[in-house]
């Protein structure tokens, strides 16, 4: 290494041996320069290096591109590449920016996974405990069948209103009210002493479970992209399997040693905790579902909301 006195730059002599020969290749001088960081289109949520020749504004952003699938992204890249006013990066770099923005799973789904697990645990607890509770209240087999059918009927009736309410009022209120309603049902089961008490309790439980499941599915659909949708929604089935595996075991052990009421009371406490966690940790995503582009035409027609917000914040009332 040969350095200048001021050490402004460094010159490196590279000598390489030719393969299979005993002589050296001609020397070449490589001047070491400070390499820039990753290109702008590789840094989510930076823009994908689609720059206008006339100014430095970028269009579109990675946060908008992540909602497109690969076929729509390739079509958009071809259109931008043929435009004379835009400087578009190669397809590989353009796709790399899309993958970096669309592949990671949103962390907001973690509280929902916990809520769904507790909901399915509450449903699984009923399997060993509910027949014993009905027998202790001297209820017949037909009464037990009607009580079990009440939960499914309540879920069937509540699904459509829950979806309509989620589209009108948002997902977050339902994710708070759903576990709370299910907790009320579990508390009523712990205190029930007749057939009609158990019917009302199972009705509340079924309505709460339907509301929670519907709102959770819509919430996960809002925060997912075509690239990570499978990874985002896969824990739904996993939560159900965990709940149906853990619920009967925990319910049977608690009922055998501590009575029939304690499993329902413990599950009601957990559901109240999940409702509180949803209120504290989950933001509303209804506006994301309404504002995100659904295809290439929406992306090209709609102006960049992020750039408009930035310009609106930069300009004062007297600008």
N, C-alpha and C positions, 0 to 999 in steps of 0.2 A: 504494500500500500504506500503510495506516494502522496503526501499531503502538502498543501501550500502552507505558508507561514501563518496566514490568518485562519486557516482551517475552514475556509468558506465552502469548498467542495473537495471531494475525494475522488481520485482516479484509481480504478482497479484494473489490473492487467489480468486477463483471463487466458490461461493456456490449457488447451484440452488435447488429449491424445486421441488420434484417430483409431477407430476400432480395427484390430487385426494388423496394425502397422507399428513399426518401431520408431516412427518419426512423429513430431508434433505438428499440429495444425498451425496456421499463421496466427499470431497473437492478435487479439482484438482489444480495444480499449472500451471499457464500459464506464460511463460517467454515472456515479450514484446520485440520484436525485430523490428528494422526498416524495414518496408516493402518496397520492391523495387517499382519502378514506374510500369506503364503498361508494359507488355511484348513487346519485339521488334516488334512482328508481329501485334500489335495493333496500331502502330504508323505509319500512312502513311506519307511520302512515304518510310518508312523503309522496310526492307525485311521481308518476311513472315516466319521468323524463320526456313527456310529450310537451314540447315547448314551442311557443309561437316565435317566428322569426322577428316579429316586430317588437315584442316586449319579452319580459321574463315571467309572465304568468304561466301556470301549468294547468293542463286539463287532459284527462280527469285525475282524480285522486285515487290512491289505493283503497281508501275506505269505501269508495263507490264501486271500484272494480271487483271487490271481493264477493259481491252478490251475484256476479255473472258466472255462468258455467264456462267450461273451456271452449266449447264451440262458439258461444257468443263473444268470448274474449278474442278468439282468433279472427272472427269477422270484424270486430272493432279495430283490431290492430291493422288489418288489411286496409280498412277505410282511412285510418289515420296515416298510414304509410303512403297512401296515394295522394294525400292532400298536400298541395304545394306550400301551404302556409305553416306547416308543422314539421318539426324535427322529431322523428320517432325512433326509439332504440330498436335493436334487433329483437326478433321474436323471443329468443331465449331469455334475454334480460327482462323483457316485458312480462313474460310468463313467470319469471322468478319473483318479480315484485308482487304479482297476483298471488302466488303460492305463499309468500311470506306474510301477506295480509289475511289470506283466507283460510290457511291451514290450522293455526292455533285455535284451540277450543276456549271459548269465553269462560272466565272464572265465575261469572255470575250464575252459572248453572250448578255450582256446588251446593249452595243452600237448598236448591230445589231437589237435588238428589237425596239429601238428608230428610227433607219433608216427605217425599214420596216413600222413602224407606219406612219412616215411622207410620205412615198411613197404611201401608201394606202389613206392617207388624200388628197394627190395631185390628186389621181384618183377620189376620192369622190367629190372633189370640182367641177369637170367638170359637174356633173349631173344637178345641177340647173343653173349653170352660162353659160355653153356652148350653150344651145339653145337660151338664151337671147342675147348672143354675136352674134350668127349667125343671129338672127332676126334683130339686129341693123345694121348688114352689108348687109342686104337685101338678104340673102341666103335662098334658098328654102329647103323644107323638104328632098328632095333627096340629096342635098349638105350636109346637116347636118348628114344624115345617112352615107355618104361616109367619112366624117371627123371622126365620131365615130368609123367606121370600121377600119380606118387607125391605130388607137392605138392597137387594137387587132391583126391586121395583122403584125405590127412591132414587137409585143411581140412574135408572133408565129415564125417569121423568125429569131429572135435574140436569142432564147433559146439555140439552138444547138451550134452556134458559141460561145456564152457566156460560156457554159459548157466546150467546147474545150479550150477556152482561160484560164479558171480557172485551168484546169489540166496542162496547159503548163506554164503559167506565174504566177499562184498563185491566191489565193482568194482576198488578200488585194488590188491589183491594180483594180480589178473589183468593189470592194466595195467602192473605191474612185471614179472611173470613172462613175459608174452607177448613183449615185445620182447627180453627176455633169451634166451628159447628160440629166437627167430628169429636172434638174433646167434650162438648156438651153431651153428645150421644153416649160417649163412653162413661161419663160421670153419671148419667141417668141409668145406664146398665148396672153400675156399681150400687146404685140405691134402689133399683127396681124390686118390687115385691108382689107384682101381679102381671097378668098377661098384657094388659093395655100399657103399662109402664114400659115393658120390653118392646112393644110395637112402636111406641113413640121414640124410644131411645134408638132403635135400629133405623127408624126413618131419618132422624137427625144424623146418624152415622153415615147412612148411604148418601144423603144430600151433601154432607161435608166432603166425603171421599170423591164424589163426582165433580164437585166444584174444584177441589184441589187438583185432580188429575187433568181436567180440561184446561185450567189456567196454566198448569205446568207445561203441558204440551204446546200451548200457544206461546208461552214465554220462551221455551227452547227453540221454537221455530223462528222467533224474532231475532234471537242472538246467534243463530247458526247461519252458515253460508253453504252453497252447493258443495264446496270442497270438504267441509267438516261436519256436514249434517249427520252422517252416520255415526261419527264419534260423539256428537253431541247428544243424539237421541238414544244411543245404545244403553246408557245407564238406566233408562226407563225400565227395560225388561230386567236388568240386573237388580234394580231396587225391588221389583215385584218378587223375584226369586229369593232374594235375601229376606224379605218380609214374610213370605209364606214358609220359609225354612226356619226362621228364628221365632216367629210369632207363636206357633203351636207349642214349641218346646218351652219357651219362657212362660207362656200361659199355663201349661200343664204343671210345671214345677211350682209356680207361685200359688196356683189354686190348691195343690195338694198340701202344701206346708203352711200357707197363710190365709186360706179362705178364697171364696169365689169373687169377692168384691175387690181385692187388692190388685189383680191383673188389670182390671178396667180402670181403676183409679191411677195406677202407674202409667198406663198408656195415655190417659187423659192429660196427665202432667206433661208427658213428652210432646203431645200434640200442641198444647198451649205454648211450650217452649219453641216449637217450630214456627208457630204463628208469630211469636215475638221476634224470632230471627228473621222472618220474611219482612216484617215491618222495619227492622233496623238495617238490613243488609241489601235488600233488593230494590233497585230503582225501577221506575216505570219504563216499559219498552214499547208501548203502543205507538208513540210517535216515530220510533225507528221503523216499525212495520209499515207505517203510512208514507214515510218520506224516502225510503230506500228505492233505488231503481229496480224494476222487475226484469227488464231486458235491455238490449242495446238502444232501442228507440227511446225509452225513458231516460237513459243515461245521456243521450245526445240532445234530447229536447230540454231537459231540466238544467238550469244553471247550477253551478257549484254552490251549494249552501254554505260550505265552510269558507270559501273565498268571500262570499257576500257578507257573512258574519264578521270576518276579519276586516273588511272594508268599512262595515258599519261601525265597528268599534274604533277604527282608526280615525274616522271622520267625526268631528264634533258637531254641535248644532250650528256653529258659526262657520263651518267649512264651506 
